[in-house]
Amino acid sequence: MLVSAEDMLKKAKAGHYAVGQFNINNLEWTKAILMTAQELNSPVILGVSEGAGKYMTGYKTVVGMVNGMLEEMNITVPVALHLDHGSYDGCLKCIEAGFSSIMFDGSHYPIDENVAKTTELVKIAKEKGLSIEAEVGAIGGEEDGVIGKGECADPKECKAIADLGVTMLAAGIGNIHGKYPDNWEGLSFETLEAIQQLTGEMPLVLHGGTGIPADMIKKAITLGVAKINVNTECQLSFAEATRKYIEDGKDLQGKGFDPRKLLAPGFEAIKATVKEKMELFGSVGKA
């Protein structure tokens, strides 16, 4: 059964570890992440972007697939199904479809509008027992070929959004989505510390977990980060393993073209990446 991310993140923050949010793109992704979480006895958050939701034909399909897997695979670790970077309408659709957690990304709105929309969604999420993540200060990354530098959020704005009753807060601290450029300046721990001092107990979220050096990840966890998002890294390892399988001509041997065989190395590569991240985040054995 899907659960809200609230309990797992409160425990993570108190225990100085982080729970990974791994974005899902299809059946292979979902199965690999759930299997690894169960094997490592780790709580996990399955992230779904609006684009991925559309790709999988809609949020009801996603909920049906995930719930079916939890039952068929006898998954006993806590699993939250979370909308990643949701619009206001996207959040409402996911709540209706049966997600257990949502993220409203109002970071591109003026702070007053971000506050107003977040307030409404907090009310609905609380009524339904869902966890809700809000964002302050845009997370950088590539969008239409333009690489955003990764802004740093204003700690006072973070406090204003935290006080609305959200479960967790994503704040820009120089992190970006996708691959990090060579001239990346690293995470701003000063910003993170200032936010943590104002928001207290609230679990903080680090987006763009791919490519941040391990020591920075560990330091961020000591400063209150309890949820770390990973997406690009699983995609890269999946693509690499699939490429190797085809370049080695294995799809031409016997029934090597069968998608179950063709996608198996990529599936194993996702599992390996998720395992590595769960070990780094410290969530192994914490279910």
C-alpha positions in Angstrom: 0.0 0.0 0.0 1.3 3.5 -0.9 2.1 5.7 2.0 2.7 9.4 2.5 6.4 10.4 2.5 5.9 12.2 5.8 6.9 9.5 8.3 9.8 8.2 6.3 11.3 11.7 5.9 10.8 12.7 9.6 12.7 9.5 10.6 15.4 10.2 8.0 15.9 13.8 9.2 16.0 12.7 12.9 18.4 9.8 12.0 20.7 11.9 9.7 20.2 9.9 6.5 18.2 10.6 3.4 15.5 8.8 1.4 16.0 8.6 -2.3 13.4 9.7 -4.8 14.0 7.8 -8.0 12.0 8.9 -11.0 10.1 6.2 -12.9 9.7 6.2 -16.7 8.2 2.8 -17.4 7.7 -0.8 -16.0 11.4 -1.6 -16.0 12.3 1.5 -13.9 9.4 0.9 -11.4 10.2 -2.8 -11.0 14.0 -2.3 -10.6 13.5 0.5 -8.0 10.9 -1.4 -5.9 13.0 -4.7 -6.0 16.1 -2.9 -4.9 14.3 -1.1 -2.0 12.9 -4.4 -0.8 16.2 -6.2 -1.1 18.0 -3.4 0.9 15.1 -2.9 3.3 15.0 0.8 2.5 12.1 3.2 2.3 11.7 4.7 -1.2 9.9 7.5 -3.1 8.9 6.9 -6.7 8.9 10.2 -8.5 6.8 10.9 -11.6 7.3 14.1 -13.6 4.3 15.4 -15.6 6.1 14.5 -18.8 6.6 10.9 -17.6 3.0 10.7 -16.5 1.9 11.7 -19.9 4.3 9.2 -21.5 2.8 6.4 -19.5 -0.7 7.5 -20.8 -1.8 9.2 -17.5 -1.6 9.1 -13.8 -4.2 6.4 -13.3 -2.1 4.0 -15.4 0.9 4.8 -13.2 -1.1 4.3 -10.0 -2.5 1.0 -11.3 1.0 -0.3 -12.3 2.6 0.7 -9.0 -0.2 -0.7 -6.8 -0.2 -3.9 -8.8 3.5 -4.3 -8.3 3.4 -3.6 -4.6 0.9 -6.5 -4.3 2.4 -8.9 -6.8 6.0 -8.4 -5.6 5.1 -8.5 -1.9 6.7 -5.1 -1.2 6.7 -4.4 2.5 9.0 -1.4 2.7 7.4 2.1 2.8 6.8 3.4 -0.7 5.5 6.8 -1.6 4.3 7.7 -5.1 5.2 11.4 -5.7 4.4 13.9 -8.4 7.7 15.7 -9.3 7.6 19.4 -10.2 3.9 19.5 -10.4 1.8 22.3 -11.7 -1.3 23.3 -9.8 -3.6 21.3 -12.1 -1.1 18.4 -12.2 -1.3 18.2 -8.4 -5.1 18.0 -8.5 -5.0 15.3 -11.1 -2.5 13.2 -9.1 -4.5 13.5 -5.9 -7.6 12.3 -7.8 -5.6 9.4 -9.4 -4.4 8.1 -6.1 -0.8 9.4 -5.6 0.3 9.5 -2.0 2.5 12.6 -2.3 2.7 15.7 -4.5 5.2 18.4 -5.2 3.8 21.8 -6.2 6.5 23.8 -8.0 5.5 27.4 -7.7 9.0 28.7 -7.8 8.4 30.5 -11.1 5.6 32.5 -9.6 6.0 35.7 -7.5 6.3 34.6 -3.9 2.7 35.8 -3.0 1.2 33.6 -5.7 3.4 30.7 -4.7 2.2 31.1 -1.2 -1.5 31.3 -2.2 -1.4 28.3 -4.4 0.7 26.3 -2.0 -1.8 27.1 0.8 -4.7 25.7 -1.2 -2.9 22.5 -2.0 -1.6 22.0 1.6 -5.3 22.1 2.7 -6.3 19.4 0.2 -3.2 17.2 0.9 -3.8 17.4 4.7 -7.5 16.4 4.3 -6.4 13.3 2.2 -3.4 12.4 4.3 -0.9 13.1 1.5 2.6 14.6 1.9 3.3 17.8 0.0 6.6 19.3 -1.2 7.0 22.9 -2.2 9.9 24.7 -4.0 11.6 28.0 -3.4 14.2 29.5 -5.7 14.3 27.7 -9.1 16.6 24.7 -9.4 18.8 25.2 -12.4 19.4 22.8 -15.2 18.9 22.5 -18.9 15.7 23.7 -20.3 15.4 24.3 -24.0 19.2 24.3 -24.4 19.7 27.0 -21.8 21.6 25.9 -18.7 20.4 27.6 -15.6 23.2 28.3 -13.1 21.2 27.0 -10.1 19.9 29.9 -8.0 20.1 30.0 -4.3 16.8 30.4 -2.5 16.1 33.3 -0.1 16.0 31.7 3.4 13.2 34.1 4.5 11.1 33.0 1.5 11.8 29.4 2.5 10.5 30.1 6.0 7.4 31.7 4.6 6.6 28.6 2.5 7.6 26.2 5.3 5.2 27.9 7.7 2.2 27.1 5.3 2.3 23.5 6.6 4.1 21.7 3.7 5.8 18.4 4.6 9.1 19.0 2.9 10.8 21.9 1.2 13.0 21.9 -1.9 15.3 25.0 -1.9 17.8 25.9 -4.6 21.3 25.8 -3.2 23.2 25.9 -6.5 22.1 22.4 -7.5 20.9 21.7 -11.1 19.0 19.0 -12.9 20.8 16.8 -15.4 24.6 16.7 -15.9 26.7 19.3 -14.1 28.9 21.5 -16.2 32.6 21.6 -15.7 32.5 25.1 -14.3 29.9 24.2 -11.6 30.6 26.0 -8.4 29.3 23.4 -6.0 26.5 23.5 -3.5 26.1 26.6 -1.3 26.2 25.1 2.2 25.9 28.6 3.7 22.4 28.9 2.0 21.5 25.4 3.2 22.5 26.2 6.8 20.6 29.5 6.8 17.5 27.7 5.5 17.9 24.9 8.0 18.2 27.4 10.9 14.9 29.1 9.9 12.9 25.9 9.0 13.9 23.8 11.9 12.5 20.2 11.9 11.3 20.4 8.3 12.9 17.8 6.0 14.8 19.5 3.1 14.9 18.2 -0.4 17.9 18.2 -2.7 17.0 18.1 -6.4 19.5 17.2 -9.1 21.2 14.4 -7.2 23.1 13.1 -10.2 26.7 14.2 -10.4 27.0 15.9 -6.9 30.2 14.5 -5.3 29.6 12.0 -2.5 31.2 14.2 0.2 28.8 17.1 -0.7 25.8 14.7 -0.5 26.9 13.6 2.9 27.5 17.1 4.1 24.0 18.2 2.8 22.5 15.3 4.8 24.1 16.6 8.0 22.6 20.0 7.3 19.0 18.7 7.2 18.5 17.2 3.7 16.3 14.2 4.1 15.2 13.5 0.5 17.4 13.4 -2.5 16.1 13.1 -6.1 17.9 10.9 -8.7 16.8 10.6 -12.3 19.5 11.3 -14.9 21.9 8.8 -13.4 19.5 5.9 -13.8 18.8 7.0 -17.3 22.5 7.1 -18.2 23.3 3.7 -16.7 20.3 2.2 -18.4 21.3 3.6 -21.8 24.9 2.5 -21.4 24.1 -1.1 -20.6 21.5 -1.2 -23.5 24.1 0.2 -25.9 26.7 -2.3 -24.9 24.2 -5.2 -25.3 23.4 -4.1 -28.9 27.0 -3.2 -29.8 28.0 -6.7 -28.7 25.5 -8.1 -31.1 23.6 -9.9 -28.4 20.2 -9.0 -29.9 21.2 -11.0 -33.0 22.0 -14.2 -31.0 19.1 -16.6 -30.6 16.1 -14.7 -29.2 18.2 -11.8 -28.0 15.9 -9.4 -29.7 13.1 -10.3 -27.2 12.5 -7.1 -25.3 12.7 -9.0 -22.0 16.3 -10.0 -22.9 17.1 -6.7 -24.6 16.1 -4.6 -21.6 17.5 -6.9 -18.9 21.1 -5.4 -18.8 19.6 -1.9 -18.5 17.2 -3.2 -15.8 20.2 -4.5 -13.8 22.1 -1.3 -14.3 19.2 0.7 -12.8 19.2 -1.7 -9.8 23.0 -1.2 -9.4 22.6 2.6 -9.5 19.7 2.7 -7.0 21.7 0.4 -4.6 24.7 2.7 -4.8 22.6 5.7 -4.0 20.7 4.1 -1.2 24.0 3.1 0.4 25.4 6.7 0.0 22.2 8.2 1.4 22.3 5.9 4.4 18.7 4.5 4.0 19.7 0.8 3.8 18.0 -1.2 6.5 15.9 1.8 7.6 12.5 0.5 6.5 
